[in-house]
Amino acid sequence: MNRPYCGNRNAGILLLMGIVTTLGGCATTGKAPDQAVTSKVDPYESFNRKMFVFNDGVDGYVAAPIANAYKWITPQFMQTGVSNFFNNLKNVNVVINDVLQAKFAQSAEDTGRLAINSTVGLGGLFDVAKHVGLEQNMEDFDQTLAVWGVPQGPYLVLPLLGPSTGRGVSGGILDSAANPINYISTPVQLLAMINERANAEGALKFIDEAALDPYVFTRESFLQWRNNLATDGKSEATSDVDDFDDALLNTDNGEASTPGLSSVGDTNPYSFSSAAQSFDSTAKSFEQAGLKAEQLARERR
């Protein structure tokens, strides 16, 4: 399906790869609450939250400073070229999974994209293919296994690697084997990892600022994103974030409700942007309530 490739989850053998990776959410942000509520898709939440905090600490002290330094010293046009180069290499993996999923028409387009960018685009430094209507697709072995009927399995937060699932772990191993980046010299692999982390900076800041519980927000967004990819956008899913959104709407209507946990696969459609707006609106509501409380305290004095 036509979606930007987000996050390099598949080269987990190297330490730094896990540190700087993210969609799909590989680096984590924020501190997790002390209390964890177990959901069906997250039976190991207690362990996962500990790994979430650990990964966040490593990201904050190691990956983020390196990525920020890279962005500071590297001109934007060079960053774009580096991203294009590595995205072009990933198209080898995309084409393989196109075929395995019997998407033969898409595999022809992705092969053409790879050929054009590798030649006219000077090894992928320039994304020439998009100007002739060949957009970047994202296919990986996790999606292929899903098409073959392999169940998703439990949600997992892997040390240094970030969010995944039981199926995603197996898919990641196969992705790593099929990714040409892993057969290039170590300096190039390190550059690929730093580039991934630098590209994820905006999304990580968004989660940190918008989410009341970054762990839940990351988990639900990741699962929704992977489910959407596996079904080519045809899935109708809901998440914990919907419950927070419903609770906010009920509060606005004068009804009190407590948000609960739901799992991927329910029938209500989920929008990442609307969920983010919900979190942001809730945060602003708390802020306004705090200001009013301060004003009332001053008036009483």
C-alpha positions in Angstrom: 0.0 0.0 0.0 1.1 3.6 -0.5 2.5 4.6 2.8 5.8 6.2 3.8 8.3 3.8 5.3 8.6 4.6 9.0 11.0 3.1 11.4 13.8 0.6 10.8 12.8 -2.3 13.1 14.5 -5.0 11.3 18.2 -4.7 12.1 18.2 -5.5 15.7 21.5 -7.2 16.0 23.5 -4.0 16.7 23.1 -2.1 19.9 22.9 1.4 18.3 20.2 0.2 15.8 17.9 -0.5 18.6 18.7 2.8 20.3 17.9 5.1 17.4 15.1 3.1 15.7 11.3 4.2 15.7 6.3 3.8 13.5 6.2 3.0 13.8 7.6 4.3 17.6 10.8 2.5 18.2 12.3 5.1 20.5 9.9 5.8 23.4 9.1 9.0 25.2 7.8 10.0 28.6 7.5 8.3 31.9 5.1 5.5 32.5 2.7 5.5 35.4 3.4 3.2 38.4 0.1 1.3 37.9 -0.4 -0.8 34.8 -3.7 -2.2 33.6 -3.4 -5.4 31.6 -5.2 -5.6 28.3 -5.8 -8.5 26.0 -3.3 -7.4 23.4 -0.7 -6.5 26.1 -0.6 -9.4 28.6 3.0 -8.5 29.6 2.3 -4.8 30.3 4.3 -4.8 33.5 7.5 -5.9 31.8 6.8 -3.8 28.7 6.4 -0.6 30.8 9.8 -1.3 32.4 11.4 -1.7 29.0 9.6 1.4 27.8 11.2 3.5 30.6 14.6 1.9 30.0 14.4 2.6 26.2 13.4 6.1 26.9 16.4 6.6 29.2 18.8 5.2 26.6 17.2 7.3 23.9 17.4 10.4 25.9 21.1 10.0 26.9 22.5 8.4 23.8 20.4 8.3 20.6 18.8 11.7 20.8 22.0 13.7 21.4 23.7 11.8 18.5 20.7 12.4 16.2 20.5 16.1 17.2 24.2 16.6 16.4 23.7 14.9 13.1 20.9 17.2 12.2 22.8 20.3 13.4 26.0 19.6 11.3 24.3 18.1 8.2 22.6 20.4 5.7 19.0 19.6 4.9 19.6 18.6 1.3 22.2 16.1 2.5 19.8 14.7 5.1 17.2 14.3 2.3 19.7 12.5 0.1 20.7 10.1 2.9 17.1 9.3 3.6 16.4 8.7 -0.1 19.4 6.4 -0.4 18.4 4.1 2.5 14.7 4.2 1.5 15.8 3.0 -2.0 17.7 0.1 -0.5 14.6 -0.9 1.5 12.7 -1.3 -1.8 14.5 -4.6 -2.3 12.7 -5.9 0.8 9.4 -4.3 -0.4 9.6 -6.0 -3.8 10.2 -9.4 -2.2 7.2 -9.0 0.1 5.1 -7.7 -2.8 5.6 -11.1 -4.5 5.1 -13.1 -1.4 1.7 -11.4 -0.9 0.8 -11.9 -4.6 0.7 -8.2 -5.2 2.2 -8.6 -8.7 1.1 -5.3 -10.1 2.5 -3.4 -7.1 5.7 -5.5 -7.3 6.2 -4.3 -10.9 5.8 -0.7 -9.9 8.1 -1.1 -6.9 10.7 -2.8 -9.1 10.5 0.1 -11.5 10.9 2.6 -8.7 14.0 0.8 -7.5 15.4 0.7 -11.0 14.8 4.3 -11.7 16.1 5.7 -8.4 19.1 3.4 -8.6 20.1 4.7 -12.0 18.6 8.1 -12.8 18.5 8.9 -9.1 22.2 8.3 -8.7 22.0 5.3 -6.4 18.8 6.5 -4.7 20.1 9.9 -3.6 17.3 11.5 -5.6 13.8 10.3 -5.5 13.1 10.6 -9.3 10.5 7.9 -9.3 7.9 9.8 -7.4 7.9 12.5 -10.1 6.7 9.8 -12.6 4.0 8.6 -10.3 5.8 5.8 -8.5 5.2 6.4 -4.8 7.0 4.7 -1.9 5.2 1.6 -0.7 5.8 -0.2 2.6 5.7 -4.0 2.7 7.6 -6.2 5.1 7.6 -9.7 6.4 5.3 -8.8 9.3 2.7 -7.9 6.8 3.4 -11.0 4.7 3.0 -13.2 7.7 -0.3 -11.5 8.5 -1.5 -12.1 4.9 -0.6 -15.7 5.4 -2.8 -15.9 8.4 -0.2 -15.8 11.2 -1.8 -14.2 14.3 -0.4 -11.0 15.7 0.5 -12.3 19.1 1.1 -10.2 22.2 2.4 -6.7 22.2 6.0 -6.5 23.2 8.5 -3.7 24.0 11.9 -5.1 23.3 15.0 -3.8 25.0 16.6 -1.1 22.8 14.4 -2.1 19.9 11.1 -0.7 21.0 7.5 -1.8 20.1 6.8 -5.0 18.3 4.5 -8.1 18.5 5.0 -11.8 18.6 4.6 -11.9 14.8 6.7 -8.8 14.4 9.7 -10.4 16.0 9.7 -13.2 13.5 9.1 -10.8 10.7 11.9 -8.5 11.9 14.4 -11.4 11.7 13.4 -12.1 8.1 13.4 -8.3 7.2 16.9 -8.1 8.6 18.1 -10.9 6.4 16.6 -9.3 3.3 17.8 -5.8 4.0 20.8 -4.9 1.9 21.9 -2.3 4.5 22.9 -5.1 6.9 25.5 -6.3 4.4 27.2 -3.0 3.9 30.1 -1.7 6.0 29.5 -0.8 9.7 29.8 3.0 9.2 27.0 2.9 6.6 24.8 0.9 9.0 25.5 3.4 11.7 24.5 6.3 9.4 21.3 4.5 8.5 20.4 4.1 12.2 21.2 7.8 13.0 19.2 8.9 10.0 16.2 6.8 11.2 16.4 8.4 14.7 16.7 11.9 13.3 13.7 11.4 11.1 11.6 10.2 14.1 12.3 13.3 16.2 9.1 15.2 15.3 6.9 12.1 16.0 8.6 11.5 19.4 8.1 15.1 20.4 4.5 14.9 19.4 3.9 11.8 21.6 5.7 13.4 24.5 3.7 16.6 24.3 0.2 15.2 23.3 -0.1 12.0 25.3 -1.4 11.8 28.9 0.1 8.3 29.1 2.9 8.0 26.4 3.1 4.2 26.9 -0.6 3.6 26.0 -0.5 6.2 23.3 2.6 4.5 21.7 1.2 1.0 22.1 -2.2 1.8 20.6 -0.8 3.9 17.8 1.7 1.3 16.9 -0.8 -1.5 16.9 -3.3 0.5 14.8 -0.5 1.4 12.3 0.6 -2.2 11.9 -2.9 -3.5 11.6 -3.6 -0.8 9.0 -0.6 -1.8 7.0 -1.4 -5.5 7.2 -4.9 -5.0 5.8 -3.9 -2.3 3.3 -6.0 0.3 5.2 -9.2 -1.8 5.1 -9.3 -2.6 8.8 -11.7 -0.9 11.2 -10.0 -0.8 14.5 -10.4 1.0 17.8 -8.0 1.5 20.7 -7.7 2.8 24.2 -7.4 6.3 22.8 -11.0 6.0 21.5 -12.1 5.5 25.1 -10.3 8.6 26.2 -11.9 10.5 23.3 -15.4 9.2 24.2 -14.8 10.1 27.8 -13.9 13.6 26.9 -17.0 14.0 24.7 -19.2 12.6 27.4 -17.7 15.0 29.9 -18.4 17.9 27.5 -22.0 16.7 27.4 -22.3 16.7 31.1 -21.9 12.9 31.5 -19.3 11.3 33.7 -17.6 8.2 32.3 -14.4 6.3 33.0 -12.3 5.3 30.0 -11.6 1.6 29.7 -9.3 -0.5 27.7 -10.2 -2.0 24.4 -8.3 -4.1 21.9 -7.4 -3.8 18.2 -10.1 -5.4 16.1 -13.3 -3.6 17.4 -15.6 -1.9 15.0 -15.1 1.8 15.5 -12.7 3.6 13.1 -9.6 5.1 14.7 -8.0 8.3 13.6 -4.5 9.1 14.8 -4.9 12.8 14.3 -8.3 12.9 16.1 -6.8 11.0 19.0 -3.9 13.4 19.3 -6.4 16.3 19.3 -8.3 14.5 22.0 -5.2 14.2 24.2 -4.3 17.8 23.5 -7.8 19.0 24.3 -7.8 17.0 27.6 -4.5 18.5 28.6 -5.8 22.0 27.9 -8.9 21.3 29.9 -6.8 20.3 32.9 -4.7 23.4 32.5 -7.7 25.7 32.4 -9.2 24.0 35.4 -6.0 24.5 37.3 -6.0 28.2 36.4 -9.6 28.6 37.6 -8.8 26.8 40.9 -5.9 29.2 41.5 -8.2 32.2 40.8 -10.8 31.0 43.3 -8.1 30.4 45.9 -6.9 34.0 45.4 -10.4 35.4 45.7 -11.0 33.6 49.0 -7.9 35.1 50.4 
